[in-house]
């Protein structure tokens, strides 16, 4: 099990608005926001961990998405994948793969891919049959 994932962002307020809107579609709730740092964290409803964290890099350098890096979030069902994707696009994400089955991974893999407003690749997927 993961403890947390940190996603580097350049414009904290824009990222906060984006992640607050999309993570609720997966049942994640805001745990904290510290604007002076700046960073924020969400957790799945009913659990303390794992955390999804956003913030500016600790070293003060600009955040940049890594080539080949992706954060994949588990959705409770296929409808949540669809809602996440639609909300992400409405909040400024770029489509990087529309919701749908990806049988090359396994027969029930249903996923979608976006680039957040900072260019980070985010996947949301469900592994359960419809």
Secondary structure by P-SEA (a helix, b strand, c coil): cccbbbbbbccaaaaaaaaaaccccccccccccccccccccccccccccccccccccccccbbbbcccbbbbbbbccaaaaaaaaaaaaaacccccccccccccccccccbbbbbcccbbbbbbbbcccc
